[in-house]
Amino acid sequence: MFYIGVVNPFIMIKLSVFSVALFLVVGCTQPPAQLSKDSGIGNRNTERVYSKFVADSFSISVSLPIGYDRMASKKYPVVYLLDGNLYFDIIAVAFNKYSEVGLAPEVILVGIGYKDFSAMDSLRTRDDTYPEALPKYEMSVSGGADKFLSFLEKELAPKMDNKYKTDRVNRILMGHSLGGYFTSFALFNTLAGKNTAFNGFVAASPSLHYNKYYLLSKFKGLSEPLNKAAKLKAYITFGGLEDGDREPEMMKLKDLTSSLDKLLTKQSNVLDYRDDLFSNLGHMDTQLPTFIKGVQWILKEK
């Protein structure tokens, strides 16, 4: 049985009905190699990529726009999607179908996953978190987000740029839950002038309570953006029903979103920030609308 961390990163629960339905929608009972262009995923390539920074290999899936081969000179924005084992197929279908009817721009989708769901369940805590987890979370491995970010920026992005017709100015990173935490971690590093690979950030229900709101304290420490040349966009969402799952010591959603708004709007000379609250959705239901709306908004005027 596959498990995924939700509101508390140290609490593991079974996949929600919504998440299981993601696979049924795109017929994921087929092995990836059997998925055709008719599935809506378009031209799909999958390979194992080794990272010297993480000292491990990742399963990288790439979905190209339907008309990719017909447009020889066109370059496409690249969307890097975390937890690719779970989300790649459904998001690839959604993006390609939306772009066909003019509801979303054409993009190259890069799903970052692991060799299987079991590996994803155990290793995402290693790659998505920083610093090492507090003992109460009982994570067997954690705190490797800095190495994982180096992999994305210094190894994976250049590899994708060399292999595909990428728009190297427009790279979007997006993730959910702990993946949303990592996306927020990457945003902080970019604002702090440490990283420059991504200019768009989409975080669905990020686990910002991790290590007593460590990232919130780091954002507070940014009196002004150190990366003054950046032109960034960030879209962060939560589900209105998430308050019901929160521990007593955790901030209420209204307080958390208010704090984020105050901290990130201070960066307005380099960061265009937007948030949303999906009132009738829980923690495990915010991914799909967040990913679609986030990419639509970030690339709207590109």
C-alpha positions as CSV (number, residue, x, y, z in Angstrom):
1,M,0.0,0.0,0.0
2,F,1.4,3.4,-1.0
3,Y,1.3,6.2,1.6
4,I,1.9,9.9,1.3
5,G,2.6,12.5,4.0
6,V,-0.1,15.1,4.4
7,V,-0.7,18.1,6.7
8,N,1.8,16.9,9.3
9,P,4.8,15.6,7.5
10,F,5.3,13.0,10.2
11,I,1.7,11.6,9.8
12,M,1.2,9.2,7.0
13,I,-2.3,8.3,5.6
14,K,-3.7,6.3,2.8
15,L,-4.2,8.0,-0.6
16,S,-7.5,9.8,-0.8
17,V,-10.2,8.8,-3.2
18,F,-9.3,11.9,-5.2
19,S,-5.7,10.9,-5.6
20,V,-6.6,7.3,-6.7
21,A,-9.0,8.7,-9.2
22,L,-6.1,10.6,-10.8
23,F,-4.8,7.3,-12.1
24,L,-8.1,6.0,-13.2
25,V,-8.7,9.1,-15.3
26,V,-5.7,8.5,-17.5
27,G,-5.8,4.7,-17.5
28,C,-2.6,4.3,-15.6
29,T,-3.1,0.5,-15.4
30,Q,-1.0,0.6,-18.6
31,P,2.8,0.7,-18.3
32,P,4.2,4.1,-19.3
33,A,5.7,2.7,-22.4
34,Q,2.3,1.7,-23.7
35,L,0.7,5.1,-23.4
36,S,0.1,6.6,-26.8
37,K,-0.4,10.2,-28.0
38,D,-4.1,9.4,-27.9
39,S,-3.9,9.3,-24.1
40,G,-3.4,13.0,-24.1
41,I,0.1,12.8,-22.7
42,G,1.6,13.7,-26.1
43,N,5.2,12.7,-26.8
44,R,6.4,11.1,-23.6
45,N,10.0,10.2,-22.7
46,T,11.2,8.6,-19.5
47,E,14.7,8.0,-18.3
48,R,16.8,7.5,-15.2
49,V,19.0,10.5,-14.3
50,Y,21.8,10.3,-11.7
51,S,22.6,13.2,-9.4
52,K,26.0,13.6,-7.9
53,F,24.6,16.1,-5.5
54,V,22.0,13.7,-4.0
55,A,24.0,10.6,-4.8
56,D,20.9,8.8,-6.2
57,S,19.0,8.4,-9.4
58,F,15.6,9.8,-10.3
59,S,13.0,8.8,-12.8
60,I,12.4,11.7,-15.1
61,S,9.3,11.8,-17.3
62,V,8.9,14.4,-20.0
63,S,5.7,15.3,-21.9
64,L,6.1,17.4,-25.0
65,P,3.3,19.6,-26.4
66,I,1.1,17.9,-29.1
67,G,2.5,20.1,-31.8
68,Y,6.1,20.0,-30.6
69,D,7.5,18.3,-33.7
70,R,5.7,20.6,-36.2
71,M,7.1,23.8,-34.7
72,A,10.8,23.5,-35.4
73,S,11.9,27.0,-34.1
74,K,9.4,27.4,-31.2
75,K,10.8,27.2,-27.7
76,Y,8.5,26.2,-24.8
77,P,8.4,27.1,-21.1
78,V,9.3,24.2,-18.9
79,V,7.3,23.1,-15.8
80,Y,9.1,21.0,-13.3
81,L,6.7,18.8,-11.3
82,L,7.6,17.2,-8.0
83,D,6.2,13.8,-6.9
84,G,6.1,12.8,-10.6
85,N,5.1,9.2,-9.8
86,L,1.8,10.4,-8.5
87,Y,1.0,13.5,-10.5
88,F,2.8,13.4,-13.9
89,D,0.2,11.5,-16.0
90,I,-2.9,13.5,-14.9
91,I,-1.1,16.9,-15.2
92,A,0.3,16.0,-18.6
93,V,-3.2,15.2,-19.9
94,A,-4.7,18.3,-18.3
95,F,-2.0,20.7,-19.7
96,N,-2.2,19.2,-23.2
97,K,-6.0,19.2,-23.3
98,Y,-6.2,22.7,-22.0
99,S,-3.6,24.0,-24.5
100,E,-5.5,22.4,-27.3
101,V,-8.6,24.5,-26.6
102,G,-6.7,27.7,-25.7
103,L,-7.1,27.6,-22.0
104,A,-3.4,27.2,-21.2
105,P,-0.1,27.8,-22.9
106,E,1.9,24.9,-24.4
107,V,4.6,23.8,-22.0
108,I,7.2,21.0,-21.7
109,L,6.3,19.1,-18.5
110,V,9.1,17.4,-16.6
111,G,8.0,15.0,-13.8
112,I,10.6,14.3,-11.2
113,G,10.0,10.9,-9.6
114,Y,11.5,7.8,-8.1
115,K,11.9,4.2,-9.3
116,D,8.5,3.3,-7.8
117,F,5.8,4.6,-5.4
118,S,7.4,2.9,-2.4
119,A,10.7,4.7,-3.0
120,M,8.8,8.0,-3.5
121,D,7.0,7.5,-0.2
122,S,10.3,7.2,1.7
123,L,12.7,9.4,-0.2
124,R,10.5,12.5,-0.7
125,T,11.1,13.4,3.0
126,R,14.9,13.3,2.2
127,D,14.6,15.6,-0.8
128,D,11.8,18.0,0.0
129,T,12.8,19.1,3.6
130,Y,15.4,21.4,5.1
131,P,16.8,21.4,7.7
132,E,16.8,17.9,9.2
133,A,13.4,17.1,10.8
134,L,12.7,17.5,14.5
135,P,12.8,14.2,16.4
136,K,9.0,14.2,16.9
137,Y,8.4,13.8,13.1
138,E,10.1,10.4,13.2
139,M,11.5,10.7,9.7
140,S,14.1,8.2,8.9
141,V,15.8,10.6,6.5
142,S,15.4,14.4,6.0
143,G,17.0,17.7,5.4
144,G,18.4,17.2,1.8
145,A,16.4,19.9,0.0
146,D,19.6,21.9,-0.6
147,K,21.2,19.0,-2.4
148,F,18.0,18.3,-4.3
149,L,17.7,21.9,-5.4
150,S,21.3,21.7,-6.7
151,F,20.3,18.7,-8.7
152,L,17.4,20.5,-10.3
153,E,19.3,23.6,-11.1
154,K,22.8,22.4,-12.0
155,E,22.1,18.9,-13.4
156,L,18.5,18.4,-14.5
157,A,17.6,21.8,-16.0
158,P,20.8,22.0,-18.1
159,K,20.1,18.5,-19.3
160,M,16.6,19.4,-20.4
161,D,17.8,22.6,-22.0
162,N,20.3,20.6,-24.1
163,K,17.8,17.9,-25.1
164,Y,14.6,19.8,-25.8
165,K,13.5,23.2,-27.3
166,T,13.2,25.0,-24.0
167,D,12.6,28.6,-23.1
168,R,15.4,29.0,-20.7
169,V,13.9,32.2,-19.2
170,N,10.6,30.6,-18.2
171,R,11.1,27.7,-15.8
172,I,8.3,26.9,-13.3
173,L,8.7,24.6,-10.2
174,M,5.6,23.2,-8.6
175,G,4.7,20.7,-5.8
176,H,2.1,19.7,-3.3
177,S,2.4,19.2,0.5
178,L,6.1,18.5,1.2
179,G,6.6,19.2,-2.5
180,G,5.0,22.6,-1.8
181,Y,7.4,23.1,1.1
182,F,10.3,22.4,-1.2
183,T,8.9,24.8,-3.8
184,S,8.7,27.5,-1.1
185,F,12.2,26.6,-0.1
186,A,13.4,27.2,-3.6
187,L,11.5,30.5,-3.7
188,F,13.3,31.7,-0.6
189,N,16.7,30.7,-2.0
190,T,15.9,32.6,-5.2
191,L,14.8,35.7,-3.3
192,A,18.0,35.4,-1.2
193,G,20.1,35.5,-4.3
194,K,21.3,31.9,-4.0
195,N,19.6,30.4,-7.0
196,T,18.4,31.6,-10.4
197,A,17.1,28.5,-12.3
198,F,13.4,29.2,-11.7
199,N,11.3,32.3,-12.1
200,G,7.9,30.7,-11.4
201,F,6.8,28.8,-8.2
202,V,3.5,27.0,-7.6
203,A,2.9,25.5,-4.2
204,A,-0.3,23.6,-3.3
205,S,-0.9,23.2,0.5
206,P,2.7,23.5,1.4
207,S,3.7,22.0,4.7
208,L,5.0,25.3,6.1
209,H,4.6,24.2,9.7
210,Y,7.6,21.9,9.2
211,N,10.2,22.4,12.0
212,K,8.1,25.1,13.7
213,Y,7.6,27.2,10.6
214,Y,11.3,27.3,9.8
215,L,10.6,28.8,6.3
216,L,8.3,31.4,7.6
217,S,11.2,32.6,9.9
218,K,13.5,32.7,6.9
219,F,11.1,34.8,4.9
220,K,10.9,37.2,7.9
221,G,14.6,37.6,7.7
222,L,14.5,39.0,4.2
223,S,14.1,42.7,4.8
224,E,14.5,43.2,1.1
225,P,15.2,40.9,-1.8
226,L,18.8,40.2,-2.3
227,N,18.2,39.0,-5.9
228,K,17.2,42.4,-7.1
229,A,17.4,41.5,-10.8
230,A,14.9,38.7,-10.5
231,K,11.4,38.9,-12.1
232,L,9.5,36.2,-10.2
233,K,6.0,34.9,-9.8
234,A,4.7,32.7,-6.9
235,Y,1.3,31.1,-6.5
236,I,0.5,29.5,-3.1
237,T,-2.8,27.9,-2.2
238,F,-4.5,26.0,0.7
239,G,-7.8,24.2,1.1
240,G,-10.3,25.7,3.5
241,L,-11.0,22.3,5.1
242,E,-7.4,21.9,6.2
243,D,-8.0,23.8,9.4
244,G,-9.9,20.7,10.7
245,D,-6.8,18.5,10.4
246,R,-4.3,20.9,12.1
247,E,-2.6,20.2,15.4
248,P,-3.3,22.7,18.3
249,E,0.2,24.2,18.0
250,M,-0.3,25.0,14.3
251,M,-1.3,28.3,12.9
252,K,-4.9,28.8,11.7
253,L,-5.1,29.1,7.9
254,K,-6.2,32.8,8.1
255,D,-3.1,33.6,10.2
256,L,-0.8,31.6,8.0
257,T,-2.0,33.1,4.8
258,S,-2.0,36.6,6.3
259,S,1.6,36.2,7.4
260,L,2.7,34.9,4.0
261,D,0.9,37.8,2.3
262,K,2.7,40.4,4.4
263,L,6.1,38.7,4.0
264,L,6.0,38.1,0.3
265,T,4.4,41.4,-0.7
266,K,7.4,43.0,0.8
267,Q,9.3,41.6,-2.1
268,S,7.0,43.2,-4.6
269,N,9.7,44.9,-6.6
270,V,10.9,41.5,-7.8
271,L,8.1,39.1,-6.9
272,D,4.5,39.1,-8.1
273,Y,2.7,37.0,-5.4
274,R,-0.8,35.6,-5.5
275,D,-2.6,33.2,-3.1
276,D,-5.9,31.4,-3.1
277,L,-8.0,29.5,-0.6
278,F,-10.2,26.7,-2.0
279,S,-12.9,26.8,0.6
280,N,-14.4,23.4,0.1
281,L,-11.2,21.4,-0.5
282,G,-9.0,19.5,1.9
283,H,-5.3,19.0,1.9
284,M,-5.3,16.1,-0.6
285,D,-7.6,17.9,-3.0
286,T,-5.8,21.2,-3.9
287,Q,-3.1,19.8,-6.3
288,L,-5.0,19.8,-9.6
289,P,-6.7,23.2,-9.4
290,T,-3.5,24.8,-8.0
291,F,-1.2,23.4,-10.7
292,I,-3.5,24.4,-13.6
293,K,-4.4,27.8,-12.3
294,G,-0.8,28.5,-11.2
295,V,0.7,27.8,-14.7
296,Q,-2.2,29.7,-16.4
297,W,-1.5,32.8,-14.3
298,I,2.3,32.7,-14.3
299,L,2.4,32.3,-18.1
300,K,-0.6,34.5,-18.9
301,E,1.4,37.4,-20.3
302,K,4.4,35.5,-21.5
